[in-house]
Amino acid sequence: MSSHKQYRLDLDRIEESLRAVQANFEGVNEKLLMRREPLTDQIIGNLLEGYAYVDQLLEDGVEVFSPSGLDHILELNHIVLCGVNDSVRLEYGSHLLETRHRFADGIGGIADWYERKRHKSATRRAAGVYVLGVSQPQLFLEGNHRTGALVASYILVQEGLPPFVLTPKNAVAYFNPSTLIKYRDKQKFLDRQYYLKKYRRVLQDFFEETLDKRFRRSLRLDKDAAGH
């Protein structure tokens, strides 16, 4: 796939959008099926480091759904929970070790599903991977929604689409289905049961309707600017 060579993430604009959601979070929370913890500076900082990691994976041409690439998905979860600070990771060492064991148990089924769907659209694959990571049993002990959003962004940008980024406008339409998915059984999705396929379609439609080119930068434009 050559499209991942053409686009990267606009990290400055992603931060602006996350800060806008943070500033408006009380209003967002009032419209949710289940209230969520506020977006703290730490959560946003770690999430931005996660987007930067996705950006680096794209630059390096890493295929995260290859056998040698799966650990990058685990690393994204470590980043959203602990950032990249080694001392923080040491502090949460036992939690991260338990997370690694849980990930090892769950990632195989998701990777197999992804391999079977490689010929499908990026929005469909991104939505499916998100549903499989967030539904029960969840892929990680914590941070499944944030990690899922980052993995979805990798899949989307690899195919030349914008990443998924939370905005004040799309937050409610993202959080409410995510809450419902969290309490569903992923085996039902793999067995093609209706209700989780329905959520995959909801998320796929959501991506197709809300992905914003502001959050994607073109490498061609960067090169043109550098040439002048």
Helices and strands as residue ranges (DSSP letters): G 3-5, E 7-9, H 11-23, H 25-29, H 41-60, H 71-82, H 86-91, H 93-116, H 122-134, H 144-158, H 171-182, H 186-190, H 194-210, G 213-215, E 216-218, H 219-227
